[in-house]
Amino acid sequence: MDAAFPDAAAFWKKAKAFEKLAEQGAKRKKGFARYAPEVLPSGDKGKPEFPPVWRADERVRVGIAGMSHGFCAYCQSPVSSNHPGAKGEEKPPGQVEHFRPKARFPAQAYAWDNYFLACMGCNGAKHDKWPAGGYVRPDKGDPGSRFVFAENGEVEARDGDEQARCTVEDFDLARHWLTQHRGTAIQSHLDFVKKLIGRPGIRLQEMLLTRPVAFSEAINQNVRRAWADGRQKPRKASRERRRRGR
């Protein structure tokens, strides 16, 4: 990585100085390439840019794709199925997304824990944005619980969760076709689950997706909601029958 820079020592010195600037200040928002273009090599278009070491070896992207099981780490769309690449090589699609954008956090441009696999929609929407409170990390805690997924695929942040709100907005998680695909996946699974709710011997755990698949977080959240609603209705109906019997 250091060999890709004209002067690695100068890069790290400037990068650390840049990150001491106010996080939401004007200089920081303009990006590191504007702040210290002299420490970055020139790209194909002659402009200073970070050496894309994360693209130099396909094993890097394959490893990053494996961390999110081949799905976009943000919207859980399938993006990394292997397909024939140049000269017959296997290349996973999708993009390496810098959670903290390298333009704003240059010292983390090559940090492994700053990498996630993202689809073009999420990565393109977010670009170099970074709100004051940051975003929901896909690999910390239970990130899916911080969002509310409707049966039709719509998504919104939990009330009062500013990080989640910014994540929905800046990654454009409510974009039209993503919402449509997510809704279709949810409805398909719910059609199966609703036929079994209330049957003897059927447990909620058997209705949940136990391995990561496309939109499994959104699907499981709706299954739990449908299960809770379905279990309540028989009890209400039973109470109503008892009242009538009296």
N, C-alpha and C positions, 0 to 999 in steps of 0.2 A: 504493500500500500504506500509506504513512504517513498518507494522508488518511483512512484507515479507522479510525484510532485517535483517541480524544479528545485525547491529547497524545502524539505520536510520540516526542518527546525523552524524556519520562518513561518510556515503555515501554522504550526501548532501555537507559536507565540501570538500570532495575530488572532487565531481562533479563540484562544482563551481571553484575550483582551476584548474581543467583540462580544463574548458572552457575559462580560461584566457590565455592558451597557444596559440601560433600562429595557426590560423584556418587551414592553409595548411602546418603546420610544420610536421616533421617526427613523433614526439611523438603523436600528435593528430591523424594522419592518422593510426597509429598502433592500436588505439582504447582504450577505457576506461578500458576494461578488462585486458589489458596488463599494463596499468598505475597503477591501484589500484585493483588488484584481491582480496585483503583481505576484501574489503567492499561488495563484491558480494557473494551471496550464490552459492553453487555448483549445477549444473544442473544434469540431468540424466546420463550424460557421465562423471561426476566428474569435469567438467570445470566450472570456474566462469561465471555466466550469470545473466542478469537482470531478476528478478522475472516476469514471463509473466502474470501480473495481468490483462492485457487486454483480456486474454483468460480464466480467472477464472470464469467469469459469461457471459453466452451467450447474456444477455441483452446488454452488452457493444458492442459486435460486431453487433448486430441487430441495435442498435442506430447509429453506425458508418456507416453501410450499408445504413440506411435511409437517411443520409446526401447527398449521391450521387445517390439516387433513385434506389439502387440495382445494379449500374453499377460501373465498375472500374473507379476511379476518374481520371485516367490518359488516358486510351485508350477508355473508354466508352463502353467496352464490358460488356455484362450481366454476373454477377458473383454471385449474391446473392439470386437467387430463393430458396425458402425454400425447403428442401428435408428431408426425414427421416434420422435422425442421430442415434447415439448409443441409444439403448433401446427405439426407437420410438420418441426420442426428435427431435424437429425442430432445425436444425442447418444451418445457412446460410454459404455457401462456400465463397471462397475469403479469403484474408489475411488482417490483420491490418497492414498498412504500416506507418512507422514513416517518415514523410516528411523530417525533419532533423534527420538523422540516430542517434539512441541512442548511437552507438559506438563512435560517434564524438560529440554528444550533450547530455550527460547523464542527465543533469538537465531537459531536455525536454522529457525524456523517458516516462513520465506519464502525459504530458500536453495534454488535450483534443484537443486543436486546432493544435496539431502536428500529429493527427491521420487521415488517410484516408483509405477507402476500396480500395484494389488493387487486380488485378488478379495475379496469380502466375507468368505469363510472365513478367509483369511490375515490380513486387516486386523483383523477382529473378534477373532480369537484373540490376536493380539499386543497390540492396544490401546496402552497406555502403558508396556508393559514395556521394561526396558533392563537386561540383566545387566552385571556388572562388566567383562566382556571384550567386550561388544557382540555383534553378529551378523555372519554372512557377508554381505558386500555383493554384490549380484547383478551389479555392473558392474566388479568388480576381479579380475584374474587369471583363473583357471579355476574358478569356484565349484562347478560340477557335480562336479568331481573330489574334492571334500571330503565327498561323500555316497556311500553305497552303495545302489544301487537293485536290488532283487531282481526276478526275472521276474514275480512276482505283484503288483508295484507297491509293495511295502513299501520303506520308506526308513529309513536310520539314518546317523548320523554316522560318519566314519572314526575308527578308534581313536585316542584321545588328542586329538581336535579339539574343544575345549570350545566354541568359537564355533559350530561346526556342530551340536553337540549341543543348544545353546540355541536355535538356529534351528529345528531339527526340533521341539523341544518347545514353544516359545513361539508359533510360527506354526502349530502343529498340522498339520505336513506329513504326518503318518501317519494323519490322520482317515479314517474308513471309506470314504466315497464317493469321496474323492480317490484313495485307494489303489486302489479298484476301477477307476476310469476310467484311471488310470495303468497298471495291470496289463493292462487290455484293449488299450491302445495298444501296449504292449511286446510282448504275445503276438501281436498281429496282424502286426507287422513281423517278428518272429522266425519266424513260420510261413513267411513268404516267404524269409527269409535262409537258414534251415536247409536248404531244398531246393537251394540253390546252393553251399553250402560244399563245397569239395573238387573242384568241377568245374574243368576246365582253363580258364585265361584269366580266371577270376573273381577280382577283387581286393577286398580289404577296403574300400578307399575307395569302391567302387561300391555297397557295401551300407549305407553310413552316410548319414544325413540331412544334407545340406549346407546347408540353410537352416532357420531356426527354425520349428518347427511345435509343436503341443501335445505336451509331454513329450519333446521330441527329445533332451534331455540324458540322460534315463533310458533312452530307447530305444537311443541310440548306445552307452551304457555296456554294455548287455546284448548288443548286437550284437558288440562287441569281445570280450566274454567268450565268447560262443557261437562266434565265429570261432576264437579261440585253442583252445578245447576241441575243436572239429571238426577243426582242423588237426593236433592231437596224436593223435587216435584212429587215423587211417590209418597213421601211423608206427608206433604200438604194434602194430597188427594186422599190419603188414608184418614187424616183428621176430618176432612170434609165429609167422608162417608159415615164416620162415627157420629158426627153432628146430626146428619140426616136420619140415622137410625134411632136417635133419641126422640 
